[in-house]
Amino acid sequence: MTITSVDELIEGLLAPVSYLKASFTGEAAGERFCPIFTAGLPGAAAVPTGLNGSALTSLAGQIPFPAAVAGAYSYLADFSASQGGAVGGLWLCDLLWWNGSIVITTTTNQAITHPGLPARDRSASANGDGIFLGMLVSTTTGNAGAITNTTATYTNSAGTGGKTATISSFPITGVAGTVEPFNLAAGDSGVKTVEGITLGTSYVSGTVHLIMYRPIAYIPLPIASVGAGVPPGLPVRMWDSSVPFLIYDLTGTAGGVVSGKAIYSQL
């Protein structure tokens, strides 16, 4: 059922789910970092295979999420964290799709036959409304300079194909965990499918993946070792088989240890 009151939210509360990730060294202030390959609880995820990738309904390494119950809706009731290092904020996101290693020395288009998204966009459809596209590094790249000509072709959430997304600048030797979001074409609000990736310039070495994800909640963490949580308000609806994971906004390179919890309500 749809939760419309605090009483209903409390009635459906589940036991807290905790997470604890080891310290890390990010790329630089102003960059983003994903700890999905970092040791801790949950453990590090295994990298996928295949350029076409897989739509995700579960993943070893995700933050735990409750199983579907017939007739019940799941909501994020609380999300909090304490970070020991230099981060400006922490995003909780739903990972809908990712692919295996892009050929990082190929500078022409690498065609992708996308399998389609699970029905978990902002409108509970597979159209990609509110779905972002990014690059995720799992092994440090070897490029000696910033790269500004990486593009992807995609179909937007309105079903219009042949659109072009760009990465304004991929950093020198992007470290494992680095996330670089694509800028979508003007007016677009999400990505339904990806048809190809063109690096333009060789990344030399390392391992890089494409990911598609939906932001769920954000916590500002401007002060190290001081906890924070989502502000009070109505709970956030999360769709069955969500794959929650974290993305940091970095204000420095020394990330420190993160610990926190998510509380779901299911009614």
Buried (B, 14 or more C-beta within 10 A) or exposed (E): EEBEEEEBBEEBBBEEBEBEBBBBEBBBEEBBBBBBBBEBEBEBBEBBEEBBBBBBEEBEBBBEBBEBEEEEBBBBBBBBBBBBBBBBBBBBBBBBBBBBBBBBEEBEBBEBEBBEBBBBBBEEBBBBBBBBBBBBBBBBBBBEEEBEEBBBBBBBBBEEEEBBBBBEEBBBBBBBBBBBBBEBBEEBBBBBBBBBBBBBBBBEEBBBBBBBBBBBBBBEBEEBEEBBBBEEEEBBBBBBBBBBBBBBBBBBBBBBBBBBBBBBBBB
